[in-house]
């Protein structure tokens, strides 16, 4: 199993550009989530999904969209990038249906918005 | 959301036992306590989880007193490679456990 994979590893955007961060897992996990981590800070939940076709907002959803058309994939779309979105983005999944049990995290995407 | 409080940082030396305590005064009856480890430039990694009393695995032990308002992660005989940030989390039964809140964690520095 590859676990949780994320692409790209690094990305630089200009203010106002849009892009999609990709996340995939091959563990058949129902629960998937996106977090952002700013320097020296903990992780903050952006959006999550409890299964294909079902998504919901986390703590900091503004400026981001998600969709979950398959169990495997959970892309995160930045609608119009802003410097405040400069961060490291982590995708995670859990096979227990909820994240309060073990979550598996991807390697992260480091995004810089200029 | 259930809030946790941890020390911001701790220092230790190789071979010592490290105990990191987390306070979670408003933990709900159904909440589990989970600890993650994060190395620089990597995603967090699950270490251990418990509900009450003591849990032990090949990496760490987790001690939870009867009132469950705190928990202690114990790392036996740490090495330099245990230098990392450690997060304590509790589930949020109010959201059906669908959301988890990461605090700022405890930064552990292990020196030779």
Interface residues (C-beta under 8 A of the other chain):
Chain A: X4 X31 X35 X40 X41 X42 X43 X44 X45 X48 X50 X56 X58 X59 X90 X92 X98 X99 X100 X101 X102 X103 X104 X105 X106 X107 X108
Chain B: X31 X32 X34 X41 X42 X43 X44 X45 X46 X49 X87 X89 X90 X91 X92 X96 X97 X98 X99 X100 X101 X102 X103 X104 X105
